[in-house]
Amino acid sequence: MQVATKPMRDLAFVAFLVTLFGMGLRRPFLLVLAYVYIDIVSPQRLTYLLLNTVPISLIAVVLAVGGWLLVDNKADSRFAPRQALIVVLLLYCWATTLTADYPLEAADKWGWVWKCLAFAAFLPLTLRTRLRIEALLLFMILSAASIIIVGGIKTVAGGGGYGQLDLMITNNSGLYEGSTISAVAIAIIPLIVWFMKYGTVFRPDWKVTGFCLALIFACLLIPVGTSTRTGLLCIGLVALLSLRNAKRKLLYLAMIATVGIVAVPFLPSAFTDRMNTVKTYQADESASTRLAVWQWTIDYAKTHPFGGGFAAYLGNHIRYDIKTSNGAGVQDKLTQDKARAYHSAYFEMLGEQGYPGLALWLSISLIGIVRMEMLRRRYRDPAGELAWAGSLAAALQTAHLVYLLGAAFIAIAFQPFIYMLIGAQIGLDTYCTRRRGEGSFRPMNRAAPAPLVA
């Protein structure tokens, strides 16, 4: 039975992609969404016979860019300053790859990083309408949801544990890595809430609300199933940032505290044991290793201010003490290791791209945070014509801040999902700027959405 279902699953993936590509021939923006789906879900890694031998990612991006160049209306497309910064970062990474400490390993990472950055610079050019911005975010959320829902179900069924939650594939990379999917799952919660109120592709009703609430619950289960401390911190940040939208803040805080207290007895022991290591980080090998690698990276940057190129961490040699108990007391145990990963996007950028690369990367994020705050304040009137834009800016800002928090403990400086969020930010920003420059705002017809090629 299991053998028979594998070809059927392959055919389902192929049929979906063929249909999506076919529809994209009439509406080119769907080809952009097809690439988004492929980049997030990686269906070629989920199949056994068909897609894993075809370069579907390359096909999708060629069709997406080609469709935009040849067919799409480019009258309202704008190239924003942050897109220029992304291009500069792309060129800088190319330069450090040429002089990398480990050329072969650096070339391997460069092979997918340049595609991530190039698509991030291209994506906002296609986001000319509200519907396109919403469709992008909807595809991103539902693509991530295909992983999150599976993880949530397995968590409820009793599976999970640090590095043990089965997310459909054994390759521990991309969104299939526990800490990464935990951060992304929590980051998209504000966007899911936005769709419950302002969505137009699927008009808000009891069915949409029910699905969104169930998906939010699944998102909250992911940090539990993966037993990641990063996910717990991200949940706390979302709860804190949501306070600014609460009308009765004390009641909101009381509700959050009550839910947290009630949930504790239902949490699996693997999760609570993992969270308790936060208080005893000096005895935790994972935490001690990170601190040692971060110190090595700081020292490395002093002699390599322009970075060592991708995979520069392979040159590290670290020594650190772990506090252990032997019954007679606590003693320090000297541990030595080498070629340990950064476990932080900030130190990943510092070690691989040096201070210039870190400054570019931080600038792209910080400018986005500021611009979303400006939009949030400008369109915060709930009765205003662009209230949806102000609310979406707040959701995108929260998602970005969650990413920046998670990035402190995960090497996800070039995670494609985040650069798609940045693309959505730029698209929303340029859309609002263009409409403001025209001096009038055309209301969105919620009953009859405009076509994706509009």
SULPE-V442390 format. One record per helix or strand. SS is the DSSP state (~ for helix, > for strand). FROM is the first residue (numbers start at 1). LEN is the number of residues. If there is no record, write none. Layout:
ss->SS from->FROM len->LEN
ss->SS from->FROM len->LEN
//
This chain:
ss->~ from->2 len->23
ss->~ from->29 len->13
ss->~ from->43 len->3
ss->~ from->51 len->3
ss->~ from->56 len->15
ss->~ from->81 len->18
ss->~ from->103 len->24
ss->~ from->130 len->27
ss->~ from->174 len->3
ss->~ from->178 len->10
ss->~ from->189 len->10
ss->~ from->206 len->21
ss->~ from->229 len->17
ss->~ from->249 len->16
ss->~ from->269 len->8
ss->~ from->281 len->3
ss->~ from->285 len->19
ss->~ from->312 len->4
ss->> from->317 len->9
ss->> from->330 len->9
ss->~ from->345 len->34
ss->~ from->387 len->20
ss->~ from->416 len->23
//
